[in-house]
Amino acid sequence: MTRQGTILVVDDNKAILTAVRMLLGNHFEKVLSLSSPNQIKNTLRDEKVDVVLLDMNFSTGINNGNEGLFWLAEIKKDFPSVRVVLFTAYADIELAVRGIKEGATDFVVKPWDNAKLLETLRAAYQLHPTDSKGEAKGNRRATQGGGMFWGESDAMRKLRALVEKVARTDANILITGENGTGKEMLAREIHALSNRKDKPMVSVDMGALTETLFESELFGHVKGAFTDARSDRPGKFEAADEGTLFLDEIGNLSYHLQAKLLTALQRRSVTRVGSNAPIPVDIRLICATNRDLREMVRKETFREDLLYRINTIHVEIPPLRERKEDIVPLAGIFIRKYANLYGKTAPSLTEAVKERLREQPWLGNIRELEHTVEKAVIIADNDTLDEDNFDFPSHPEKSAPSDIHTLEEMEYSMIKAAIDKFNGNLSLAANQLGISRQTLYNKIKRYAL
């Protein structure tokens, strides 16, 4: 496995330092550790550190997180290119959100999940600075698994030209496209190209957000607002202040909650649950959906005034089957990604496999291609990938039923097929589809499956 990047872990708990060093040692080129923050600056001067994993509390008996924020400011002042990930207890999440506003890349909550910690640090490492001309290194980051892959198709060239034109404005953007086309990745690319790139981008999966939690999650709450509200908590709008708020699966939001979202957008302020005091917010809004919102407006399941509010600029990502010239280069990116992840030498594709890849309908788009390539890399024993390594259907041209006419019909068909394939095991079905269990539950309810 090729290991890249230098990580500095700063935490006064030596047991945590040992555990994190053992975990990260197999994934990064160099892992440094400090039990006191007083040596941070000297270490950053002596070593070429890419990411600092920084605890928020060091002094015995002091747990207000201010030490972490102080050292965050010191690092960003003298070493602005170093990415900082905050290491925080659950009770300090509000402070961690403040830390993101003050320059931290992300935060990880203790006790941590190993996979989540690795994913967060890898993402922070892959946030390479802009080049000498100030242009985002889009395709370079894509080959490293950290950015948008634009490809060479005419459709994607046109999309890229539009995105680069509108990204530096504050216009609200609606991204549409089939499942698996990379709508969230495009949203992150827009944020990275925007004037708000140094501020946080906060993502919300509207499909996984229950109605009872909607206001608390988006607008926050005050202590005592409900049974479990033990302290004041900012919502996603406040966390994204001066940055970007990304609302994924906006079409899944119920009609009466759409009105509450519209009110917040119109007033440019939110009111925490249990409070009457409006809090001004300055966000750039990006929304995404795989649904036809104009058709939903006609059916009176989506508010027309909200559609106008979120749809200043509309960009649509074409399905993978309509840009066949991008399929093999994308497969190459995923081969390198998973060969590195599983400690293998990246195998090459035979010409026959390349042709089969181009022939597939890829109803799950880029997400399906990635999962297919990952499986092939795992089972491969040689330095080439042939047809035996791929789970291609016998008749790919028949994979899309001829009676499917809309995206919703296609989604219904894919979900039903996945549930049938795994005999009702929703965890396996969700994994196959590349969505969360909660999103799958919502879609099952929506389609009455």
C-alpha positions in Angstrom: 0.0 0.0 0.0 1.3 3.4 -1.0 1.3 5.6 2.1 1.2 9.4 1.6 1.1 12.4 3.9 2.3 13.4 7.3 -0.1 13.6 10.2 0.5 15.3 13.6 -1.6 14.1 16.5 -1.8 16.4 19.5 -3.6 15.0 22.6 -2.7 14.9 26.3 -4.0 11.3 26.7 -1.1 9.0 25.9 -3.3 6.0 25.5 -5.2 7.8 22.8 -1.9 8.8 21.1 -0.8 5.2 21.1 -4.1 4.0 19.7 -4.3 6.6 17.0 -0.6 6.1 16.0 -1.2 2.4 15.5 -4.3 3.1 13.4 -2.8 5.8 11.2 0.6 4.2 10.8 -0.7 1.8 8.1 -2.3 4.5 6.1 0.0 7.6 6.1 3.6 8.0 5.3 4.5 9.5 8.7 2.6 9.9 12.0 3.9 12.3 14.6 2.5 12.8 18.1 2.6 15.4 20.9 1.2 15.1 24.4 1.4 18.9 24.8 0.5 21.6 22.4 3.4 23.8 23.4 5.6 22.1 20.8 3.2 22.4 17.9 4.9 25.4 16.3 8.4 23.9 16.6 7.2 20.6 15.1 5.5 22.4 12.2 8.7 24.3 11.5 10.8 21.1 11.5 8.5 18.8 9.7 6.4 19.1 6.6 3.1 18.3 8.2 -0.1 18.0 6.1 -2.8 17.6 8.7 -2.9 18.2 12.4 -5.4 16.2 14.5 -5.9 18.5 17.4 -7.5 17.8 20.8 -9.6 20.7 22.2 -8.7 20.4 25.9 -5.3 19.9 27.5 -5.2 21.4 31.0 -6.6 19.2 33.8 -10.0 20.3 34.9 -10.6 22.7 32.0 -13.0 21.4 29.4 -14.3 24.5 27.7 -12.5 23.8 24.4 -10.8 27.3 24.3 -7.3 25.8 24.3 -8.1 23.9 21.1 -9.5 27.1 19.5 -6.4 29.1 20.7 -4.0 26.6 19.1 -6.1 26.4 16.0 -5.7 30.1 15.5 -2.0 29.9 16.1 -1.6 27.2 13.5 -3.7 29.0 10.9 -1.8 32.2 11.6 1.7 30.9 11.1 1.0 27.8 8.9 -2.1 28.6 6.8 -1.7 25.7 4.4 -1.8 23.0 7.2 -5.2 21.4 7.5 -6.5 21.0 11.1 -9.0 18.4 12.2 -10.4 18.9 15.7 -10.6 15.9 18.1 -13.5 16.6 20.4 -15.8 15.0 23.0 -19.5 14.9 22.1 -20.3 17.7 24.5 -18.0 20.1 22.6 -19.6 19.7 19.2 -20.9 23.3 19.3 -17.3 24.5 19.9 -16.1 22.3 17.0 -18.6 23.9 14.7 -17.2 27.3 15.8 -13.7 25.9 15.1 -14.7 25.1 11.5 -15.8 28.7 11.1 -12.4 29.7 12.4 -10.5 27.6 9.9 -10.6 24.0 10.9 -11.2 21.5 8.1 -13.4 19.1 10.0 -13.9 17.5 13.4 -14.0 13.9 14.8 -16.0 13.1 17.9 -14.6 10.9 20.7 -15.0 8.0 21.2 -14.2 7.7 17.5 -15.0 5.3 14.8 -11.8 4.1 13.1 -13.2 4.2 9.6 -14.7 7.7 10.1 -11.4 9.0 11.5 -9.5 7.6 8.6 -12.0 9.0 6.1 -11.9 12.4 7.7 -8.1 12.6 7.8 -7.8 11.3 4.2 -10.3 13.9 3.0 -8.4 16.7 4.9 -5.1 15.5 3.3 -6.5 15.5 -0.2 -7.6 19.1 0.2 -4.5 20.3 -1.7 -4.0 24.1 -1.9 -4.7 25.9 -5.2 -1.9 26.1 -7.7 0.3 29.1 -8.4 -2.4 30.6 -10.7 -5.1 30.2 -8.0 -7.0 27.6 -10.0 -8.5 24.5 -8.3 -6.7 21.3 -9.2 -9.9 19.5 -10.1 -8.7 16.6 -12.1 -5.6 16.1 -10.0 -7.7 15.8 -6.9 -10.1 13.5 -8.7 -7.3 11.0 -9.5 -6.4 11.0 -5.8 -10.1 10.4 -4.9 -10.6 13.9 -3.4 -12.3 16.0 -6.1 -14.6 16.2 -9.2 -13.7 14.2 -12.3 -14.9 16.2 -15.2 -13.9 13.8 -18.0 -13.6 14.6 -21.7 -17.2 14.3 -23.0 -18.9 17.3 -24.6 -21.7 17.2 -22.0 -19.2 17.4 -19.1 -17.2 20.1 -20.8 -20.3 22.3 -21.1 -21.2 21.5 -17.5 -17.7 22.5 -16.3 -17.8 25.8 -18.2 -21.2 26.6 -16.6 -20.0 25.7 -13.1 -16.8 27.7 -13.3 -18.9 30.7 -14.5 -21.5 30.6 -11.7 -19.4 29.1 -8.8 -17.8 32.5 -7.9 -21.3 34.1 -7.5 -23.6 33.7 -4.6 -26.4 32.4 -6.7 -28.4 29.5 -5.3 -27.9 26.4 -7.4 -30.1 23.4 -8.0 -28.2 20.2 -9.1 -30.3 17.5 -10.7 -29.4 14.1 -12.0 -29.9 10.4 -11.5 -28.8 8.6 -8.4 -25.1 8.0 -8.3 -24.1 10.7 -10.8 -22.1 12.6 -8.2 -24.3 15.5 -7.2 -22.7 16.0 -3.8 -19.3 15.9 -5.3 -20.3 18.6 -7.8 -21.7 20.7 -4.9 -18.3 20.4 -3.1 -16.5 21.4 -6.3 -18.7 24.5 -6.6 -17.9 25.4 -3.0 -14.2 24.8 -3.6 -14.4 27.2 -6.6 -16.4 29.8 -4.8 -15.5 32.9 -2.8 -16.6 31.1 0.3 -14.1 28.2 -0.1 -12.3 29.1 3.1 -15.6 28.8 5.1 -17.4 25.6 5.9 -19.7 23.6 3.6 -22.4 21.8 5.6 -24.3 18.9 4.1 -27.8 17.8 5.1 -29.4 14.6 3.7 -33.0 15.7 3.6 -34.1 12.1 2.8 -32.7 10.9 6.1 -34.1 13.8 8.2 -37.3 12.9 10.1 -40.0 15.5 10.3 -39.7 15.7 14.1 -36.0 16.6 13.9 -36.2 19.0 10.9 -36.4 22.3 12.8 -33.9 21.3 15.5 -31.3 20.0 13.0 -31.6 23.0 10.6 -32.4 25.8 12.9 -31.0 24.6 16.2 -32.6 24.6 19.7 -32.1 26.2 23.1 -31.7 24.4 26.4 -35.0 23.0 27.7 -36.8 23.3 24.3 -37.6 19.5 24.6 -36.7 16.6 26.8 -33.2 15.9 25.4 -32.2 19.5 24.9 -29.7 19.7 27.7 -27.8 22.7 26.2 -28.1 25.3 23.5 -27.2 23.9 20.1 -26.8 25.7 16.7 -28.4 24.2 13.7 -27.0 23.5 10.2 -27.8 27.0 9.0 -25.7 28.6 11.7 -22.9 26.1 11.2 -22.8 27.1 7.5 -22.8 30.8 8.2 -20.6 32.7 5.7 -20.2 29.3 3.9 -22.3 26.9 1.9 -25.3 24.9 2.9 -25.9 21.8 0.8 -29.4 20.2 1.0 -29.3 16.8 -0.7 -32.5 15.1 -1.8 -34.5 18.3 -1.4 -37.4 16.7 -3.3 -38.0 14.4 -0.3 -39.0 17.3 2.0 -42.7 17.2 3.0 -44.9 20.0 1.8 -45.5 21.7 5.1 -41.8 21.7 6.0 -41.0 23.3 2.7 -42.8 26.4 4.0 -40.5 26.6 7.0 -37.4 26.2 4.8 -38.7 28.9 2.5 -39.3 31.3 5.4 -35.8 30.9 6.6 -34.4 31.5 3.1 -36.6 34.6 2.6 -35.8 36.2 5.9 -32.1 35.2 5.9 -32.5 34.3 9.5 -33.4 31.3 11.7 -35.1 31.0 15.1 -33.9 28.2 17.3 -36.6 25.8 18.7 -37.7 27.1 22.0 -36.6 30.7 21.3 -38.2 33.8 19.8 -35.0 35.6 18.8 -34.1 35.5 15.1 -30.4 34.8 14.3 -29.2 36.3 11.0 -27.4 33.8 8.7 -25.4 34.4 5.5 -25.3 31.2 3.4 -24.9 30.2 -0.2 -27.5 27.5 -0.9 -26.9 24.4 -3.1 -29.7 21.8 -3.4 -29.8 18.5 -5.2 -32.4 16.0 -6.2 -33.0 13.1 -8.6 -36.7 14.0 -8.9 -38.5 16.2 -11.4 -39.4 19.2 -9.2 -41.5 20.9 -11.9 -43.6 17.8 -12.2 -44.0 17.8 -8.4 -45.1 21.5 -8.6 -47.8 20.5 -11.1 -48.9 17.7 -8.8 -48.8 20.2 -5.8 -46.3 18.1 -3.9 -43.5 20.8 -4.1 -44.0 24.5 -3.6 -43.5 26.6 -6.7 -42.2 29.6 -4.6 -39.6 27.4 -3.0 -38.5 26.0 -6.4 -38.0 29.6 -7.7 -36.0 30.4 -4.5 -33.6 27.4 -4.9 -33.4 27.4 -8.7 -31.5 30.6 -9.6 -29.1 28.4 -11.5 -30.0 24.9 -12.6 -27.2 22.4 -13.5 -27.9 18.8 -14.6 -25.3 16.0 -14.4 -25.8 13.6 -17.4 -26.0 9.9 -16.6 -22.9 7.9 -17.2 -24.3 5.9 -20.1 -24.6 9.2 -22.0 -20.8 10.0 -21.6 -19.3 6.6 -22.5 -15.8 8.2 -23.2 -15.6 8.9 -19.4 -16.3 5.4 -18.2 -12.8 3.8 -18.7 -10.9 6.8 -17.2 -13.2 6.7 -14.2 -12.7 3.0 -13.8 -8.9 3.7 -13.8 -9.3 6.2 -11.0 -11.2 3.7 -8.9 -8.7 0.9 -9.7 -5.9 3.0 -8.3 -8.0 4.1 -5.3 -8.9 0.6 -4.2 -5.5 -1.0 -5.1 -4.0 1.6 -2.7 -6.7 0.9 -0.1 -6.2 -2.9 -0.1 -2.4 -2.8 -0.5 -2.2 -4.1 -4.1 -0.4 -3.1 -7.2 -3.0 -1.4 -9.5 -4.0 -3.8 -12.2 -4.6 -2.8 -15.8 -7.8 -3.4 -17.9 -7.9 -5.7 -20.9 -9.3 -4.2 -24.1 -12.2 -6.6 -23.9 -13.1 -5.4 -20.4 -12.9 -1.8 -21.5 -15.4 -2.5 -24.2 -17.7 -4.3 -21.8 -17.5 -1.4 -19.4 -18.6 1.0 -22.1 -21.5 -1.2 -23.1 -23.0 -1.4 -19.6 -26.2 0.7 -18.9 -24.8 1.7 -15.5 -28.3 2.5 -14.1 -26.5 3.3 -10.7 -24.1 5.6 -12.6 -20.7 6.4 -11.1 -21.6 4.9 -7.7 -22.4 1.5 -9.4 -19.2 1.7 -11.5 -17.1 2.3 -8.3 -18.6 -0.6 -6.4 -18.1 -2.9 -9.5 -14.5 -1.9 -9.8 -13.9 -2.2 -6.0 -15.2 -5.8 -6.1 -13.0 -6.6 -9.2 -9.9 -5.2 -7.5 -10.6 -7.3 -4.3 -10.9 -10.6 -6.1 -8.1 -10.0 -8.7 -5.1 -12.3 -8.4 -3.2 -11.0 -11.5 -1.8 -7.7 -12.7 -4.7 -7.4 -15.2 -8.5 -7.3 -14.8 -10.3 -9.5 -17.3 -14.0 -10.3 -17.7 -13.8 -13.0 -15.0 -13.1 -10.4 -12.4 -16.3 -8.5 -13.1 -19.9 -9.4 -12.3 -21.4 -8.3 -15.6 -25.0 -9.2 -16.4 -25.4 -11.8 -19.2 -27.4 -9.4 -21.4 -26.5 -5.8 -20.4 -28.7 -4.4 -23.1 -31.7 -5.9 -21.3 -30.8 -4.5 -17.9 -33.1 -1.5 -18.2 -36.7 -2.8 -18.6 -38.4 -1.4 -21.7 -41.5 -0.3 -19.9 -39.5 2.2 -17.8 -40.2 5.8 -19.0 -39.3 8.0 -16.0 -36.5 8.4 -13.5 -39.0 7.5 -10.7 -40.0 4.3 -12.5 -36.3 3.4 -12.9 -35.6 4.1 -9.2 -38.6 2.0 -8.2 -37.4 -0.9 -10.4 -33.9 -0.7 -9.0 -35.0 -0.6 -5.4 -37.4 -3.5 -5.9 -34.8 -5.6 -7.7 -32.2 -5.0 -4.9 -34.7 -5.9 -2.1 -35.7 -9.1 -4.0 -32.1 -10.0 -4.7 -31.2 -9.9 -1.0 -34.5 -11.5 0.2 -35.6 -8.4 2.1 -32.3 -7.7 3.8 -32.4 -3.9 3.7 -28.8 -3.4 4.9 -27.5 -5.4 1.9 -30.0 -3.8 -0.5 -29.0 -0.3 0.7 -25.3 -1.1 0.3 -26.0 -2.4 -3.3 -27.8 0.8 -4.2 -25.2 3.0 -2.5 -27.6 4.7 -0.2 -28.1 4.8 3.6 -30.7 2.5 5.3 -32.7 5.6 6.3 -32.8 6.8 2.7 -33.9 3.3 1.6 -36.6 3.3 4.3 -37.9 6.6 3.0 -38.0 5.4 -0.5 -39.8 2.2 0.4 -42.4 4.3 2.2 -42.6 6.6 -0.8 -43.1 3.8 -3.4 -45.2 1.6 -1.0 -42.9 -1.3 -1.5 
